[in-house]
Amino acid sequence: MSMEIAAAIRALDSQPRLRILEWLKNPRRHFPPQVYGDLVEDGVCGVLIARKFRFSQPTASEHLKILARAGLLRPKRIRQWTFYKRDEAQIKKIKRQILARV
C-alpha cells in the first residue's frame, strides 16, 4: 500500500473527520456566511468548523491538519485565519487507488 493511501485511510478512520469532509462537500448548506473568504472558493474558516462541532480550536485544528496532511483538504491563509476546502482531485485519485486494490 502506498504511503498516500495509508495516510488517507488513517485520516478517514474518524467520525469527526468524515463529518468535516461531508460538510465541506456543500459548505453553503452547513455553514453561515463568513466575513472573509467565500465558503466555496476559499473554503471554510477553521473557527466555524470548531464551533459547529463544539470542539476547542486546538482539537478542530488537529483534525483539519490530519485531513490536510493526507491531501484531502487544502488549507488557505486569509489574514490570521486558515480556511479549508476539499481537494476534489486528490480525493478522486485516492478513491481510484483504493478501489484498484480492493
ABEGO torsion letter per residue (X at the ends): XBAAAAAAAAAABBAAAAAAAAAAABAAAABBBBABEBAAAAEBBAAAAAAAAGBBAAAAAAAAAAAAAAGABBBBBBEABBBBBBBAAAAAAAAAAAAAAX
